Each structure stands twice: as structure tokens, then as C-alpha cells.
Amino acid sequence: MLNDPLASLKKYVDQPSGTFDRDDVAQAARMFAEDFQSLGFQTELIPGEKLGPKLRAAIGSGDRQLMLMGHMDTVFPRDVYVPFRDLGDGRAMGSGVIDMKGGVVVMLYALKKALPLIDLNRIKVVALLNPDEEIGSPESHDLIFQTARASAAALSFEPSSIDGRFTCARKGVTSVAIECTGIPGHAGARYKECASAIQALCGYISRLYTLRDDSRDISFNAGLISGGTAENVVAPHAMANCEFRYYNEAYKPELMEKIRAICAEEQVPRVRTAVSFGASHPAIDLNEKSQRLLDLALEICKEQGITRYHERTGGAGDIAIAGQAGIGVLDGLGLSGDQMHTVEEWAYLSSLPEQINLSAALIQRLCVLLQG
């Protein structure tokens, strides 16, 4: 039951839910579903193909729909997750405490405060918690988009950063795999007859970093490199997993073409190179509809005596998927803290009541505006 936000936060954090730990994510989904049901929501657990279930919770019968967004998964598999711990200095740590178990706590307790003030005969509220945000939402993309298409606006409860950031703009991200196949042989006796896949890959990566364009906020990163068999063997194989990011979705095909062109140039004779592009989050930038949501949120912050600001962020997120439906989106309603995606992840406990009160007022006032 939803009686104590701090107790709920501890309960959620103490339940591991690493993206690929399907049973753990399913258990977390059942916990969240029970708490939505206690508020009167109708809930549905939608089975995943390879991952855990998606949770859809709905209340109200109105024609106008507000979408609330969050995710259940964390980057921490069961064998490395850190349980909840109150640090005694106004902070608490634990895996997913801000990203984003804390955000789900804010969502639920904000709804508990706001729902009695909403005319549910005129408004419908749909909350969607997905199990795969940390890997780009491959099994949830369509459900997020279709839910957004039926909604007038979307609020997301990702962390609000260490100093209280909202965002309506997130970079798109596309993954790139580069694979080089060379000719192996003894590095001392036969090197003249060989062709190093590692040498070729290093050449490509150096060229690819020239795609960074700070004037257009385009970044490139090679994050993982593997290859070779031994220090005295010319490498027969080398592979790099990379990504590029951008705020303007129109840059994506341009960058893909440039990457293909760079990797088509010969770096080392007789080395064959293949390029493939993987899953991506779309880009979303601040637009007129999102600006109206942001203005409303900042107005409420002023009334409540708290300081918040807007910032574009290079991190990808599911609001970008919702934004493709042409609706206004606002992110950053979750807890403030730092060190997310590390075992030192922590949250300011003072941000828990602040974000609940802020989000409750935002949900209630937005619903009034949607009623027309």
C-alpha cells in the first residue's frame, strides 16, 4: 500500500530488476501493478518476447488522455545490484534509486494526491512502465508511440539531476558495429604476408572521431574494442561497438552515409570491413508544445518556492519516442541525485516530497487545462 514514500522507495530498490533478468523485472512489475491498483487503476502486464513484461495502468473515462512514463529496469543485474541504504546525511543509495525506482515512487504518490482533484469522467490517465529503457526500449517502442498518439501530453519521471533539471530535449543515439577481417600470421616471421585487422580498425576509429561537430552537437564514441589472438600474431579479426548522437533527427542519415564512406576506404590492404547499424533512440528537441508544459512546470515551481531549470541533455530517453507522436513532452520529474549507472548511485531524500508535490500539482493543473 502507498502509505510512506520512503518505505516504498526502499521496497522498490531492494527488488533487483536488471534489464536482462526477466524474472526479476516481472516481480518488480507485479509490485508496481499492486500499488497502481490501490489507487483505482486498471492494470495490464503485457508479456515481453525476450524481456520482462510492460505495465500499462489506466484510470478515467474521458476523451482527453494524459500519459505518464517510467521504466522498471536498471543497468544492474542481480549479482551486482546494491540494496537500499540510508546514508544518514540526507541521502540514500542503492541500485536504481534515482534511475528510476525513485521516479516511479514520485509518480505513484503524486497520483495519490492529484486523483481526488481530477474529473475522471472527462480525463483519462495512462501510466506506462517499460522493462527495457536501459537498452533503447526495443520491445516497448511501439507501445510507447501508440500510447503517445492517443494522448495530449506526456510526463516522464526520469531523474531530475543533482540540481533539479527539467528536460524537453534529448539526443538521438544510433549504435554502430565495425568489423574488420584481416590475414593472420606470425608477427615476426610472416608479417609481410599478413594484414592486421586491428591496424585497420584503429585507422577507421581515428577517422570516425572527426565526425564530432560541436557546432551541431554531434558526438561520436567508440566504447568497446575487441580483437586479436595474441601479441605475437597479426590480428585476424577486430571489432568496435560505437555510437553517434544528435539533437536533430535529420542528421542521422547524413551521419550513417559518412560512416559507410569512411569504412569503405582502404586502411590496410587486404583487410575486409563490414559496418552495421543497430537499435537507436530518436532525437527530440524543445518545441512549442513542450515549451508550454515546461512553462507550466516552472510556474508551479515558483509557487512552491523551489528552483528548477531546463537543459538539453545528451542522454537518450523514452520521451523522444513519445515526442515522435507530435505531442508535448516533459522529463525530469524523478528524484535528484548523482552517480546513476554506478554502484555509488544516490538520491537526495529531500527531493522526494518536493518532486511529489510538484508532480501532483502539475498533473492536476494539466488535467484541468486538457479538459478545455
C-alpha angles and dihedrals in degrees: 000000000000103000105120124028093204093051090049091050091052092047093052096044091049089059107080114222110172110174095247096041094092098182093048092051090048090053091050089050091054091051092051092045092055091053093048089050090054087062092052099262123146107230135201128189108208111202119238126224099229100350137053126291127283116235120221118184123182137180133174135037103235127127094238117072132202117200123212118194137201143134134235101203128089132194090246119095117209094264094060105029119123119222123230116285129177105221093202095233099087093282136095129197135203141120110298094001089140101011087079129303087088091054092055090051089053091049095051098044092044088054090049089058098039104042096074088057096050126089098230091187088068102030134051121201119201122186119195122193115183130198100217112047093119091064098041101278096269095166095036102045097096095045092050092049095046092047090050091050089059092047135080095214141354131222120196127201102209115139118295093218128245093296104033111274128179119198135194093169128068130168122250115236131203124186123224129196118198118191125187125192117196140170114270130213145129109316092219107031105031105024093117089063095046138080120212118226089194093054091051093047092051089053092052094047092052090052093045092056087064087072089076107112115180092184088064097031092244117152134184128195136180102206106171131030127181136167150104131071107232140351092254095049124081103240114259093189139024132171136186129195110209141163141202128206136200141164095219113068089205089071093064100081090042092054093045090054092049091050091050090049094050092048091048090062114093113248098170122015114253095014112125118213132198128188127198132177122219139194118322142188113229121240124253126190131187110283137174096271093047090046089061091053090048093049091052092049093049090048090055091047090055091050091050094046097242129128121234133157140187125249135169110236133205091218117103121233146170095258085077090062091049090046091059086072089067098250131127115265134192127187135184102067093129130090127306117240144104148244095054115175089032132090087248093063111146142173136210104242090206088066091063098075091033094055093042092054093044094048094045091054091045094050093046096046093043091052090053090052092048090054087065 
